[in-house]
Amino acid sequence: MVLRAIDHVQIAIPVGGEARARPFYGDLLGLTEVPKPAELAKRGGCWFEAGAAKVHLGVEQDFRANVKAHVAFEVDDRIALAQKAKAAGFRVTTERDQLYIYDPFGNRLEFVDPTTPLPSPWRGEGPGMGVEDVQGQRGEPSAHGRSIPRDGTGATPIPDPSPLQGEGDANRRQRGTVVPGGVARARRLRRDMTFAERKLWEQLRKLNLNIRRQAPIGRYIADFVCHASKLVIEIDGPVHDTLEAKAYDDQRTGFLISAGYRVIRFSDRDVADRLHDIVEQIAAQAAPPPSPTLPPSRGKGEERYSRR
């Protein structure tokens, strides 16, 4: 027996996600929804087709987005599709010559078009693109699906400043000076947080510990930081497993430690599997230390009495 073709692919969605799926798979990707068999329709989900391409969306009770394993679709013009997706509010990333669009639930889908290579303006902020490139300005992979220069990954570095701008002094960086462009970039990353970052942020903002998201620290942008307790929280995707990423993580962590911060790391899978435990751990480490207990003060009368 020899396999002849793939009949269909199935992509998991959370319970009740059908209404959110239709604008993405139907309107954006141009797939046509087809009725499910009556017996299968009871389970929820929805099916889409376009020619030989068949996509079945199946409901999972314990849904977890696929950010590593993914489906690749061949399209006529992936750049035009990416621009349309970005305009519609969907997350778009690139990695070398690969282009990914994330569905409303955080599932990563690749789009292939051999006749339309990614032009160089696509990397970074090319005209009209507005897409976060996981290669970044110097082409290094990112665990977050965001820009990362060649010297690293993790907390997103900002390009080295020019001494002519008054930001080149190492001492000023150690004190946390934000290099030019850092604030604007942090705002963009807050808008384009990963699925795992969004899930964690929903819980962290409830802790009342003044934790900030996508916060510039010197020449880097940390995923989350509590300045009061000098704690940096990083959420790592699968690309952090590469040797280049590990080397950069060490370099970035060294910088943050030299600036007086502690760094704790979790994978995006950790966030999906044990969110409650992670939030408790962060709360414990970010909580301010208890105030020292001082002996009760004595009044003047008590002091005179003790002298007698």
LINBEL-V909739 format. One record per residue. N is the residue number from 0. RES is the residue in three letters. SS is DSSP state (a for helix, b for strand, c for the rest). OMEGA is omega in radians with two decimals (NA if undefined). D_FIRST is the distance of its C-alpha to the first C-alpha in Angstrom with 2 decimals. Layout:
{{N/RES/SS/OMEGA/D_FIRST} {N/RES/SS/OMEGA/D_FIRST}}
This chain:
{{0/MET/c/3.12/0.00} {1/VAL/c/3.09/3.80} {2/LEU/c/-3.11/6.72} {3/ARG/c/-3.09/9.26} {4/ALA/c/3.01/12.35} {5/ILE/c/-3.11/14.37} {6/ASP/c/3.12/15.78} {7/HIS/c/3.02/18.88} {8/VAL/b/3.10/20.68} {9/GLN/b/-3.14/23.11} {10/ILE/b/-3.09/26.45} {11/ALA/b/3.04/28.92} {12/ILE/b/3.13/32.47} {13/PRO/b/3.11/35.46} {14/VAL/c/3.13/36.83} {15/GLY/c/-3.07/38.76} {16/GLY/c/-3.06/37.38} {17/GLU/a/-3.09/36.24} {18/ALA/a/3.11/39.54} {19/ARG/a/-3.10/39.41} {20/ALA/a/-3.01/35.81} {21/ARG/a/3.11/36.49} {22/PRO/a/-3.13/38.88} {23/PHE/a/-3.05/36.45} {24/TYR/a/3.14/33.10} {25/GLY/a/-3.05/34.81} {26/ASP/a/-3.06/37.99} {27/LEU/a/-3.06/37.18} {28/LEU/c/3.08/33.52} {29/GLY/c/3.08/33.94} {30/LEU/c/3.14/31.11} {31/THR/b/3.12/31.78} {32/GLU/b/3.12/31.76} {33/VAL/b/-3.12/29.99} {34/PRO/c/3.05/30.76} {35/LYS/c/3.01/28.65} {36/PRO/c/-3.02/27.99} {37/ALA/a/-3.11/31.20} {38/GLU/a/-3.13/29.83} {39/LEU/a/-3.12/28.29} {40/ALA/a/3.13/31.40} {41/LYS/c/-3.10/33.42} {42/ARG/c/-3.07/31.80} {43/GLY/c/-3.11/33.09} {44/GLY/c/3.13/31.43} {45/CYS/b/-3.11/30.60} {46/TRP/b/3.12/27.86} {47/PHE/b/3.10/28.20} {48/GLU/b/2.98/26.55} {49/ALA/b/-3.06/27.36} {50/GLY/c/-3.13/25.30} {51/ALA/c/-3.12/21.66} {52/ALA/b/3.11/22.80} {53/LYS/b/-3.12/22.75} {54/VAL/b/3.10/24.64} {55/HIS/b/3.08/25.11} {56/LEU/b/-3.11/28.16} {57/GLY/b/-3.11/28.17} {58/VAL/b/3.03/31.34} {59/GLU/b/3.13/31.71} {60/GLN/c/3.13/34.83} {61/ASP/c/-3.00/35.11} {62/PHE/c/3.00/34.11} {63/ARG/c/-3.10/33.85} {64/ALA/c/3.05/33.29} {65/ASN/c/3.12/30.49} {66/VAL/c/3.08/32.37} {67/LYS/c/3.04/29.98} {68/ALA/c/-3.07/26.40} {69/HIS/c/3.07/26.28} {70/VAL/b/3.08/24.55} {71/ALA/b/3.12/25.32} {72/PHE/b/3.04/26.12} {73/GLU/b/-3.10/26.93} {74/VAL/c/-3.10/30.32} {75/ASP/c/-3.07/32.90} {76/ASP/c/-3.05/35.77} {77/ARG/a/3.13/35.22} {78/ILE/a/3.10/38.89} {79/ALA/a/3.11/40.11} {80/LEU/a/-3.14/37.69} {81/ALA/a/3.10/38.94} {82/GLN/a/3.11/42.53} {83/LYS/a/3.13/41.94} {84/ALA/a/3.14/40.30} {85/LYS/a/3.13/43.20} {86/ALA/a/3.13/45.73} {87/ALA/c/3.09/44.15} {88/GLY/c/3.12/44.53} {89/PHE/c/-3.09/40.98} {90/ARG/c/-3.13/40.52} {91/VAL/b/3.07/39.28} {92/THR/b/3.02/38.79} {93/THR/b/3.07/37.73} {94/GLU/b/-3.00/36.63} {95/ARG/c/-3.13/37.06} {96/ASP/c/3.14/35.17} {97/GLN/b/-3.14/33.15} {98/LEU/b/-3.11/34.38} {99/TYR/b/3.00/33.87} {100/ILE/b/-3.09/35.12} {101/TYR/b/3.13/35.43} {102/ASP/c/-3.05/35.11} {103/PRO/c/-3.06/38.03} {104/PHE/c/3.12/36.66} {105/GLY/c/3.07/36.16} {106/ASN/c/-3.12/32.40} {107/ARG/b/3.11/31.87} {108/LEU/b/3.12/29.94} {109/GLU/b/3.13/29.55} {110/PHE/b/-2.99/30.23} {111/VAL/b/3.04/29.25} {112/ASP/c/-3.06/31.07} {113/PRO/c/-3.10/31.05} {114/THR/c/-3.11/33.92} {115/THR/c/3.09/36.16} {116/PRO/c/3.12/36.80} {117/LEU/c/3.13/39.01} {118/PRO/c/-3.10/42.59} {119/SER/a/3.10/44.90} {120/PRO/a/3.12/47.07} {121/TRP/a/-3.10/44.08} {122/ARG/c/-3.10/44.64} {123/GLY/c/-3.07/47.31} {124/GLU/c/3.10/49.25} {125/GLY/c/-3.07/48.66} {126/PRO/c/3.04/50.52} {127/GLY/c/-3.06/49.31} {128/MET/c/-3.12/46.25} {129/GLY/c/-3.08/47.45} {130/VAL/c/3.08/44.14} {131/GLU/b/-3.07/44.03} {132/ASP/b/-3.13/42.30} {133/VAL/c/3.01/40.70} {134/GLN/c/-3.13/41.60} {135/GLY/c/-3.02/45.20} {136/GLN/c/-3.09/47.97} {137/ARG/c/2.93/46.98} {138/GLY/c/3.11/43.21} {139/GLU/c/-3.11/42.52} {140/PRO/c/-3.13/39.75} {141/SER/c/3.08/40.80} {142/ALA/c/-3.07/39.71} {143/HIS/c/-3.02/41.18} {144/GLY/c/-3.11/39.65} {145/ARG/c/-3.05/43.13} {146/SER/c/3.08/45.19} {147/ILE/c/3.08/45.80} {148/PRO/c/-2.99/47.77} {149/ARG/c/3.14/46.80} {150/ASP/c/3.04/49.02} {151/GLY/c/3.09/46.99} {152/THR/c/-3.13/45.13} {153/GLY/c/3.09/45.99} {154/ALA/c/-2.90/49.37} {155/THR/b/3.13/49.31} {156/PRO/b/3.06/51.81} {157/ILE/c/-3.11/54.12} {158/PRO/c/3.13/55.05} {159/ASP/c/-3.12/57.93} {160/PRO/c/3.08/61.24} {161/SER/c/3.09/63.85} {162/PRO/a/3.13/67.08} {163/LEU/a/3.12/68.92} {164/GLN/a/3.11/67.80} {165/GLY/c/-3.10/69.38} {166/GLU/c/-3.02/66.14} {167/GLY/c/-3.07/65.49} {168/ASP/c/-3.07/67.55} {169/ALA/a/-3.11/65.50} {170/ASN/a/-3.14/67.97} {171/ARG/a/3.12/67.54} {172/ARG/a/-3.14/63.77} {173/GLN/a/3.12/64.19} {174/ARG/c/3.05/66.32} {175/GLY/c/3.11/63.47} {176/THR/c/3.13/64.51} {177/VAL/c/-3.10/61.82} {178/VAL/c/-3.11/61.19} {179/PRO/c/3.13/61.37} {180/GLY/c/-3.07/58.46} {181/GLY/a/-3.10/57.44} {182/VAL/a/3.14/58.61} {183/ALA/a/-3.14/56.92} {184/ARG/a/3.11/53.65} {185/ALA/a/3.12/53.90} {186/ARG/a/-3.14/54.40} {187/ARG/a/-3.14/51.27} {188/LEU/a/3.06/49.19} {189/ARG/a/3.13/50.60} {190/ARG/a/-3.03/49.38} {191/ASP/c/3.13/45.86} {192/MET/c/3.10/45.35} {193/THR/c/-3.14/41.85} {194/PHE/a/-3.13/40.55} {195/ALA/a/3.12/41.40} {196/GLU/a/3.14/44.85} {197/ARG/a/3.13/45.61} {198/LYS/a/-3.14/44.73} {199/LEU/a/-3.11/46.94} {200/TRP/a/3.10/49.72} {201/GLU/a/-3.12/49.96} {202/GLN/a/-3.09/51.00} {203/LEU/a/-3.09/53.05} {204/ARG/c/3.12/55.33} {205/LYS/c/-3.01/56.39} {206/LEU/c/-3.13/57.74} {207/ASN/c/3.13/60.96} {208/LEU/c/3.12/60.81} {209/ASN/c/3.05/61.06} {210/ILE/c/-3.14/57.60} {211/ARG/b/3.11/56.72} {212/ARG/b/3.12/53.33} {213/GLN/b/-3.03/52.46} {214/ALA/b/3.08/55.86} {215/PRO/b/3.00/57.14} {216/ILE/b/-3.06/58.44} {217/GLY/c/-3.10/59.92} {218/ARG/c/-3.14/57.27} {219/TYR/b/3.00/54.34} {220/ILE/b/-3.13/53.12} {221/ALA/b/3.12/52.16} {222/ASP/b/3.10/49.80} {223/PHE/b/3.13/52.44} {224/VAL/b/2.97/55.86} {225/CYS/b/-3.07/58.83} {226/HIS/c/-3.09/61.75} {227/ALA/c/3.13/64.19} {228/SER/c/3.11/62.33} {229/LYS/c/-3.10/60.92} {230/LEU/b/3.06/57.33} {231/VAL/b/3.12/54.28} {232/ILE/b/-3.13/50.97} {233/GLU/b/3.08/47.78} {234/ILE/b/-3.01/44.32} {235/ASP/b/3.03/41.60} {236/GLY/c/-3.05/38.15} {237/PRO/a/-3.08/35.19} {238/VAL/a/3.10/36.61} {239/HIS/a/3.14/39.48} {240/ASP/a/-3.13/37.30} {241/THR/c/3.14/37.55} {242/LEU/a/3.14/40.24} {243/GLU/a/-3.12/42.07} {244/ALA/a/3.13/42.23} {245/LYS/a/3.13/43.47} {246/ALA/a/-3.14/46.16} {247/TYR/a/3.09/47.30} {248/ASP/a/3.13/47.35} {249/ASP/a/-3.13/49.74} {250/GLN/a/-3.13/51.92} {251/ARG/a/3.13/52.06} {252/THR/a/3.09/52.76} {253/GLY/a/3.11/55.53} {254/PHE/a/-3.10/57.14} {255/LEU/a/3.10/57.05} {256/ILE/a/3.13/58.48} {257/SER/a/3.09/61.22} {258/ALA/c/3.04/62.05} {259/GLY/c/-3.10/62.55} {260/TYR/c/2.92/59.31} {261/ARG/b/-3.11/56.96} {262/VAL/b/3.01/53.21} {263/ILE/b/-3.01/50.64} {264/ARG/b/3.03/46.93} {265/PHE/b/3.06/44.09} {266/SER/b/3.10/40.46} {267/ASP/a/3.07/39.21} {268/ARG/a/3.05/36.98} {269/ASP/a/-3.13/40.22} {270/VAL/a/-3.13/41.71} {271/ALA/a/-3.00/38.85} {272/ASP/a/-3.03/38.78} {273/ARG/c/-3.09/42.48} {274/LEU/a/-3.10/44.60} {275/HIS/a/-3.14/47.53} {276/ASP/a/-3.13/47.87} {277/ILE/a/3.13/47.77} {278/VAL/a/3.12/50.47} {279/GLU/a/3.13/52.62} {280/GLN/a/3.12/52.33} {281/ILE/a/3.14/53.27} {282/ALA/a/-3.13/56.15} {283/ALA/a/-3.09/57.49} {284/GLN/a/-3.11/57.45} {285/ALA/a/-3.12/58.76} {286/ALA/c/3.12/61.55} {287/PRO/c/3.12/65.00} {288/PRO/c/3.14/66.76} {289/PRO/c/3.13/69.42} {290/SER/c/3.13/72.92} {291/PRO/c/-3.13/75.21} {292/THR/c/-3.13/77.50} {293/LEU/c/3.09/81.14} {294/PRO/c/-3.13/84.04} {295/PRO/c/3.14/86.03} {296/SER/c/3.14/88.95} {297/ARG/c/3.09/92.44} {298/GLY/c/-3.10/95.16} {299/LYS/a/-3.13/98.52} {300/GLY/a/3.14/100.18} {301/GLU/a/-3.13/97.69} {302/GLU/a/3.12/98.15} {303/ARG/a/-3.12/101.95} {304/TYR/a/-3.11/101.66} {305/SER/a/3.12/99.48} {306/ARG/a/3.11/102.07} {307/ARG/c/NA/104.74}}
